[in-house]
Amino acid sequence: MNKINEIFAHRGDRKLLSLYFCAGTPTLDGTGQVIKTMQRRGIDFIEVGIPFSDPLADGPVIQTAATKALKNGISVQLIFDQLKAVKDEVSIPLILMGYLNPILHYGIERFCQSCHECGVSGMIIPDLPFQDYLDMVKPVADEYDLRVIMLITPETSDERIRFIDEHTDGFIYMVSSAAITGAQRASTSRSRPTSVA
């Protein structure tokens, strides 16, 4: 069973805590250590950010982290190398979060295969159109047992939410604010994941 499905299936009434961090920060080689530290501290699953040079939906905090990571020399391939190095030490779900452009450049099939080889359970691609997800990403992700987490907002219609729920697995990511990510205080800057039954 995919680790995302497993953790939701066995959580009972317990709330789950997910944290985001940008790979390649604060140091180029620290990604694995950050993940292992979060796991030791009881985090339920981790969103590993893929830095991008033009993060349109992110605020200054994440933009700064992405810029620093890119200057440090991080790349999609290096992220996979780092994840593979700690694969046997990480039991919680890892979700890669990043923009579509670097994934397309890397290659969707190759990206999904690398995720599978490195123990990644899913991905969040905020700028992935839903029809493109259905046509070109979902078939490949399903082949590698990966969950593609789609985003909704408070303005998303019930009909749209049901449609997304019918064509995805794992959970749906509720964006709790219309503001850019990382623009508010820490308590409200990150979106909260929610499962939709």
N, C-alpha and C positions, 0 to 999 in steps of 0.2 A: 504494500500500500504506500502511496506517496506520503511523505512525512507531513505535508500540510493537511491532508485529509485525516491522517492518523491523529495529529494533535487536536484537531477540532472534534474528532469522534470520541476522544477520551478525556476531554477537559471537564465534563460535567457542568457544574454551575460556575466553575472557576473562570475568572477573566484572564485573558492572555495579554502578555506584554510583548510588543514588537518594537525594536529600535532600528533607526536608520543611521548609517555612517557612510562616508564617501571613501571608497577604496583608494589607497595611496596617500592617505593623510592620517596622522601628521607626518609620518615618514613613509618612504616608498615601500619598504619591506615590512611594514607593521600590520598589514591587513590580517594576516593569520592570527597574530597576537591579539588584535582587537576582538576578533571573533571568539577566540578561546576565552578571553576575559569576560566578554558578555555572557557566554554560556555558563561560566563558573558563577556569575552573579545572578543567575536564575532567569535570564531573558528567555522567552519562549520561542521566538524566531527572529531572524535578523534580515533587514533589508540592506543589501550591499550595493551602494551607489556606484554606477559606472560614470566617471567624470566625462563631461562633454564641453566643448569649447563655447557652445552657444545655448546655455540652459535657460530657455525662454520662460519656463513656468516656475523657476526657482528664484528666491530672494537672495539678498547679499551674503547671507551666512553660507548657504550651499554653493553659491557662485564662487565665493572666496575659497572654499574647500576644494571645489573642482579645479579651479585655476592652480592652486598649490599642488594638487595631485598631478596635474598634467605637467607642471614645471618640474616636479620630482621625477617624471619619466614614466608614469603609469600608462598602461595600454590595456585593451581588452584581453590580449593574449597573456600579459603579465598577471592580470587579475586571475585568470583561469589557472595559471601556473601556481600562484599563491594559494588558491583554494584547493588545488589538488594536493599541495604539500601538507595541508591540515585535515584532509578529508577523513582520515581514520580517527581523528581526535574530536570530531564535531558530530554530535548526534541530533541537534535541533535543526529545524528547517532553515535553509538559506534561500533567500529570494533576491535575484539580481534586479535592480531598478535602474533604468536608464532610457535614454531617448532612442528612437528608432534608427537614426542615421548611423551610429557606430555599429549597431547590430546588422544592418543591411551591408555595411562595408565589410564586416567580418564574414557575413554569409549566414542566412537563417539556419540552413541545415547544419553547417559547421558549428554555429552558436549553440543550437539545441544539443548537438552531440557532445560538445565540450561541457555544457551544463550537466548532462547526465554523467559524464566521466568524473566530474569534480564534486558530485554529491549535491548539486543545486536542485531544489525542489520546484522552483517556479520563477516567474519573472513578471515585473510590472513595467509596462512600456506606455507612459502617459500619453504620448502623441501617436499611438497606433490606432488608426481608424478601425472601427469594429468590423466593417466589411472586409478590410484587408486581413484582420485577424482571422476571420472565418475562412477566407480564401487561401491565404498563403502561410499563416503562422500556426493556426490550430492543428492542421493535419500533421505537421512536422513535430510540434510540441507533444501531441498525443502519442506519436511513435516513440518518443523518448520519455514518456510518463512525466511530463512537465505541466505545471499548472500556469496558465496565463491569467493573471489577476487584472480584471478590468475595473475602471474607476466610474463612480457615479457621484452626483452632487445632490444637495437638497432640492435642486430644481428638476432633477431627472424624474420623468413621469413614472407612475407605477407600471404602466405597460412596457416602457423601455427597460425598467429594472427586471421585470419578469422575463423579457426576451433575453437580456444578458444572462440571467440566472439559468435559463434553459440551455445556453450554449457555452457555459463555463463550469469549472469545477474548483473546489477549494474554498474560496471566499470572494466576496466583492469588497472593493476598497472604497469606503465612504469618505469623500473629500468634504470635511466639515466646514470649510470656509472658501469663499470665492477669491480670497487673497492669494498672492504668490507664496510658495512654500518658504518658510524660514523668515518671514517678514514680521511676525509677531513675537510676543514673549514665548518662552520655551513651552509653557503649558498649553498653548493653542497653535503652535506653529506647524505641528505635524498632523497629518490626516490620520483618522482612526479607521482601522479595518473593521468591517462588520460582516458577519455571515448572513446570507439571505436564504431563508427556508421557503 
